[in-house]
Amino acid sequence: MKETRRGFEAEAVRRLLDDASIPVENHSGKGEDLSNRTGAEEQEGSLPGSSTPKTGGLSCVTAPNLEESNPVVDDRLLQDCPGDFIPSEESIPEDDGPSTPETETKAWFREAEQEVNETQHRGKNLTAREQIRTPDKQEEIIYHLIVSVKAPQTVKAIQAVAHRLTQDSSILFLQNGMGIVDEVNEKLFPDEKYRPTYVVGVVSHGLYSKGPFSIVHAGEGTVALGVLPRMPMGESIQIEALNQLSPSARYLMRTMTRTAVFVAVGFSPTDLLQQQFDKLAVNCIINPLTAIFDCKNGALLYNFYFTRVIRLLLAEISLVIKSLPELKNVPNVNMRFDTLRLERMAISIANTTAENYSSMVQDIRSGRLTEIDYINGYIVKRGEEMGIHCVMNYMLMHMVKGKNKNTFQEKADLLPLIGQRS
């Protein structure tokens, strides 16, 4: 009976090992009963690629050999196991029990596969910061990083190289919209001590893309640059922020301003912030309106009905900007962000770029995600923080999102029939 049992065991184990997709190696060379393992030993030996070796010093996956299914406990096994290993009587299967070598081996492989799947899918519920991996020894630190992707793609783009950024690094943001830096801090660099230095640029050059790695410089402009301080801005922090720049930020600012084609100029943090709000106010008018009506910028000119809409939008935008706490002690804020001045500035830019299509029109036509959450959405968000309800901007934001979704579904041929989709 013993010879017949051993032959059956050998055939069952050999058949299961032949079907396994991972290489299996037994390094113990001694008889071991799988059911005699304690919980800690099962966790160490059941996960493929485990880094906890046995007495041989090897790191590999252990599989039961021909003698491991033998229910007899070998004294030599006790010497190889770390710590005190005392098998209980319940863990020793009896010869006449329902358990067979084939079912035990299948259970062993099933448990190992389950633990591997749990390990592989464990990172899906992690935050963006927890998914940043540790840099390899061959990977160098990135000291200067220029980000020019669309605002919704910023966190994902930086996350891919965040493990190579340190407090000595500098990141230059050349993008439309506002609120991007706050999102990066929240999701990638919450600890101010290890946060890179941020440089923000306001670009007025006319550019558009013809395809991947193909950019057309349509009009001359300037680039306003400024280094964001690590602490909230105020009257006393502006000069100190400029005097305490990291070497990488100094090099990046000096290189950009000395490159003639960029026409780049450096500004203090407060001056740059005001220029950001100037551009934001213009983008809140031209981008969403041209996107909804799918027209050129010049179509907004000399139209009484468009003018009424523009003035209603600017009334909310002007009120929010003038109420911001970061501009509280800045002189002439009420005059600079007056509704009449913002309207003249938006009309002037629409007239200068009358034959151009805004970036939001191009995004909707291409089925890409727009930056509306960082343009009109930023005004709505900051207004809610101060108790200001920006209903016009809120409505315009959702109109753009609705058209963006509808265009995307049309391009993907996913327009639902009645009753298929809500």
Secondary structure, 3 states (H helix, E strand, C coil): CHHHHHHHHHHHHHHHHHHCCCCCCCCCCCCCCHHHCCHHHHHHHHCCCCCCCCCCCCCCCCCCCCCCCCCCCCHHHHHHCCCCCCCCCCCCCCCCCCCCHHHHHHHHHHHHHHHHHHHHCHHHHCCCCCCCCCCCCCCCCCCEEEECCCHHHHHHHHHCCHHHCCCCCEEEEECCCCCHHHHHHHHCCCCHHHCCEEEEEEECCEEEEEECCEEEEEECCCEEEEECCCCCCCCCHHHHHHHCCCHHHHHHHHHHHHCHHHCEEECCHHHHHHHHHHHHHHHHHHHHHHHHHCCCHHHHCCCHHHHHHHHHHHHHHHHHHHCCHHHCCCCCHHHHCCHHHHHHHHHHHHHHCCCCCCHHHHHHHHCCCCCHHHCHHHHHHHHHHCCCCCHHHHHHHHHHHHHHHHHHHHHCCCCCCCCCCC
